[in-house]
Amino acid sequence: QVHVVESGGGLVQAGGSLRLSCIASGRFSDGPAMGWHRQTPGNQRELVASMSRLGRKDYSESVKGRFTISRDIAKSTIYLEMNNLTVEDTGVYYCNHPGGLFPWGQGTQVTVSS
């Protein structure tokens, strides 16, 4: 079981950048697949970035080329570097297994102003 705490969100102007962090506890030493999910107002939670156990990275079309997922297994931390943010990126960001297998954290709010 893996438990997560997300941080790094905030208010940023369109075109700006943010770096989200997710500290994982529990069985993270074997580097499970992890991802970043986003819940925007009125919509279901969607997976926007993921990294497999072997390090393969995948992105949704809406963030491809702007977001980068990475991890530091020694620090049990997953990152999401977000660049060229748009108003449509506003939402609560959660890290979890790509399939949402672990308990959900509280997420971190990202608000992009125009």
C-alpha positions in Angstrom: 0.0 0.0 0.0 1.2 3.5 -0.9 0.1 6.7 0.8 0.7 10.1 -0.8 0.9 13.7 0.0 0.8 16.2 -2.8 2.1 19.8 -2.7 3.3 22.6 -4.9 0.0 24.0 -6.3 -0.9 27.6 -6.3 -2.1 30.5 -8.3 -0.3 31.3 -11.5 -0.9 33.4 -14.6 -1.5 31.8 -17.9 1.8 31.0 -19.5 3.5 30.4 -16.1 4.9 27.3 -14.6 4.5 25.2 -11.5 6.2 22.1 -10.1 4.1 19.7 -8.2 5.6 17.2 -5.7 4.2 14.0 -4.3 5.8 12.3 -1.4 4.9 8.6 -1.2 5.1 6.4 1.9 4.7 2.7 2.1 5.8 0.2 -0.5 7.5 2.7 -2.8 11.0 1.3 -2.8 10.2 -1.0 -5.7 9.1 2.0 -7.7 5.5 1.3 -8.7 3.8 2.9 -11.6 2.6 6.3 -10.7 0.7 9.1 -12.3 -0.8 12.5 -11.9 -4.5 12.9 -12.1 -6.4 16.1 -12.5 -10.0 16.9 -11.5 -11.4 20.1 -13.1 -14.6 21.7 -12.0 -17.6 19.8 -13.2 -15.5 16.9 -14.7 -14.3 13.5 -13.6 -10.8 12.9 -12.5 -8.5 12.3 -15.5 -5.0 10.9 -15.8 -2.8 13.5 -17.4 0.7 12.0 -16.9 2.0 8.6 -15.9 5.3 6.7 -15.5 5.6 3.0 -15.6 7.8 1.0 -13.2 10.4 0.9 -16.0 10.3 4.6 -16.5 8.1 4.9 -19.6 6.2 8.2 -19.6 2.8 8.9 -21.1 0.8 12.0 -21.3 -2.7 13.0 -22.2 -3.0 15.0 -25.4 -4.1 18.1 -23.4 -0.7 18.3 -21.6 1.7 16.7 -24.0 4.7 18.9 -24.7 4.0 21.1 -21.6 4.0 18.8 -18.6 6.8 16.4 -17.6 6.6 13.7 -15.0 9.6 12.5 -13.1 10.5 10.6 -10.0 13.2 10.3 -7.4 12.9 6.8 -6.0 15.5 7.5 -3.3 13.3 10.3 -2.0 10.0 8.5 -2.7 8.9 11.5 -4.6 7.1 12.0 -7.9 7.1 15.4 -9.6 5.1 17.1 -12.3 6.7 20.0 -14.0 4.0 22.1 -15.7 4.9 24.8 -18.2 3.0 27.1 -20.4 -0.1 26.7 -18.2 -3.5 27.6 -19.5 -6.8 28.4 -17.7 -8.0 24.9 -18.7 -5.3 23.4 -16.5 -7.0 24.7 -13.4 -8.0 22.0 -11.1 -7.0 19.7 -8.2 -4.0 17.5 -9.0 -3.6 14.1 -7.3 -0.8 11.6 -7.6 -1.7 7.9 -7.5 -1.2 4.7 -9.4 -2.4 5.3 -13.0 -5.4 3.1 -12.1 -6.1 4.8 -8.9 -5.2 1.7 -6.9 -3.9 3.5 -3.8 -5.8 5.7 -1.3 -6.3 9.2 -2.7 -4.5 12.1 -1.1 -5.9 15.5 -0.6 -4.5 16.8 -3.8 -3.0 20.2 -4.5 -5.0 23.0 -6.1 -3.7 24.6 -9.2 -5.4 27.8 -10.4 -4.4 29.5 -13.6 -5.6 33.0 -14.2 -6.0 34.6 -17.6 
